[in-house]
Amino acid sequence: MTGAAVTTANPPVRRLADWSADRLREFADEHGTPLYVVDIERVRENAARLRESFPDAAIDYAVKANARTPVLAAIAEVGFGAECASAGEVVRACEAGFADVRYTAVNPPARDLDRVVECADEHEITITVGALDTLDALAERDWSGEIYVRVNPGVGAGHHEKVRTGADPKFGIPIDRAAAAVRDADERGFAVEGLHAHAGSGILETEDLAAHRALVERMSDLADEIAAANIDLDTVSVGGGFGVPYRDTEAPLDVDTLARATREAFSADARLGIEPGRYLVADAGVLLAEVTTVKPTPETTVVGVDAGMTTLARPALYDAFHEIRSLVATVEGRETVAATVAGPVCESGDVLGRDRELPAPERGDFLAVGNAGAYGYEMASTYNSRPRPAIVALDGDGGELCVRRETIADLGRLER
Ligand SMILES: *Cc1c(COP(=O)(O)O)cnc(C)c1O
């Protein structure tokens, strides 16, 4: 890590307006659109700020937020661990250089378990178990390494019902059965290293903080109960879900306040663990799109762009809000219009933003979509036979293509 020089000039959030329009336009010109741009230095800044607020915690990056290699390598380099949601993420995290890799097994497919157990021959891998029969599945594979037990704490938090996991029966072992599950795992020869819970995604407001605090207290009580049964826990992970301000009008999360609230509520005789995903990468990324159509209608000006729900799924999937900005060099002579920015996919939900005030867009303009570094490229699909976008990674002055644009020929490569 570059240390103090970075942290002193490390604002709690990078807004869409903070990106250089000239530079973004150059990337769009050079590499075409839709194009993701991810600034690796900003990822490091976010990591440094989090580390400062949580100096002693085990920090595992939730890889699913952005699993591209330059991002993973940078986070591995600052010494965080990796929290992985699939065998694919485990393999990628190992390859990117993470020393500590944890696989969070949610209804784990057999193929995933096979592969993770295979990886564990060569790597330090911990498996988080969210159902007792996952222990059976691991035993069948002659694996009895280090595990965390995933607990369903009965508290959920998050920006949308689809990302509140804490109280959803799909995730984890109900908290009143968790101590018994830990004892069971211990008796069966697994090394129970930790407990884990994740309330959901998007802690930003005071009410979310209260839910987070409740989760931390419940997990601490559970850890005490387990310690009383003479099982030593190394770590109690209270999950991720640290929110980012998607709207310019929202204040950034105060991680110091969050850290203080967490420490106050955390009483377990174990190391605190956290698993941020979005917080590390969201504001490190933007999505660039080109205006392809401008259509005045009685209701709104429809601004068609070449990026849509297959490029950035969050607006269609979660009604998520992302700021949108015009990258035109000069707005002189352009009045402001209220625009609906819509993608090229044949679905009415394929809208990146509604009622956005933009300098009257013209065909060929570039637009930038903010906070696209988390759950952006990772959720991209090829629906409508639309190839996935390219990614440019910035580090310091240089910008390099780190993922090439998918081609139409690529789309058929699996067919036989
Ligand atoms: C998705 C996820 C996270 C990270 O969530 P963010 O909202 O990106 O911080 C952490 N832990 C688990 C188990 C997750 O599934």
Ligand as a Chemical Component Dictionary entry (heavy atoms), coordinates in Angstrom:
data_LIG
# 
_chem_comp.id                   LIG 
_chem_comp.type                 NON-POLYMER 
_chem_comp.pdbx_formal_charge   0 
_chem_comp.three_letter_code    LIG 
# 
loop_
_chem_comp_atom.comp_id 
_chem_comp_atom.atom_id 
_chem_comp_atom.alt_atom_id 
_chem_comp_atom.type_symbol 
_chem_comp_atom.charge 
_chem_comp_atom.model_Cartn_x 
_chem_comp_atom.model_Cartn_y 
_chem_comp_atom.model_Cartn_z 
_chem_comp_atom.pdbx_ordinal 
LIG C1 C1 C 0 -22.578 -10.044 -1.145 1  
LIG C2 C2 C 0 -21.966 -10.426 0.137  2  
LIG C3 C3 C 0 -21.137 -9.535  0.835  3  
LIG C4 C4 C 0 -20.848 -8.143  0.368  4  
LIG O1 O1 O 0 -21.949 -7.328  0.214  5  
LIG P1 P1 P 0 -21.712 -5.803  -0.161 6  
LIG O2 O2 O 0 -23.050 -5.204  -0.100 7  
LIG O3 O3 O 0 -21.149 -5.754  -1.528 8  
LIG O4 O4 O 0 -20.766 -5.251  0.842  9  
LIG C5 C5 C 0 -20.535 -9.987  1.986  10 
LIG N1 N1 N 0 -20.754 -11.226 2.464  11 
LIG C6 C6 C 0 -21.565 -12.099 1.830  12 
LIG C7 C7 C 0 -21.762 -13.453 2.373  13 
LIG C8 C8 C 0 -22.193 -11.724 0.665  14 
LIG O5 O5 O 0 -22.990 -12.600 0.033  15 
# 
loop_
_chem_comp_bond.comp_id 
_chem_comp_bond.atom_id_1 
_chem_comp_bond.atom_id_2 
_chem_comp_bond.value_order 
_chem_comp_bond.pdbx_ordinal 
LIG C1 C2 SING 1  
LIG C2 C3 SING 2  
LIG C2 C8 DOUB 3  
LIG C3 C4 SING 4  
LIG C3 C5 DOUB 5  
LIG C4 O1 SING 6  
LIG O1 P1 SING 7  
LIG P1 O2 DOUB 8  
LIG P1 O3 SING 9  
LIG P1 O4 SING 10 
LIG C5 N1 SING 11 
LIG N1 C6 DOUB 12 
LIG C6 C7 SING 13 
LIG C6 C8 SING 14 
LIG C8 O5 SING 15 
# 
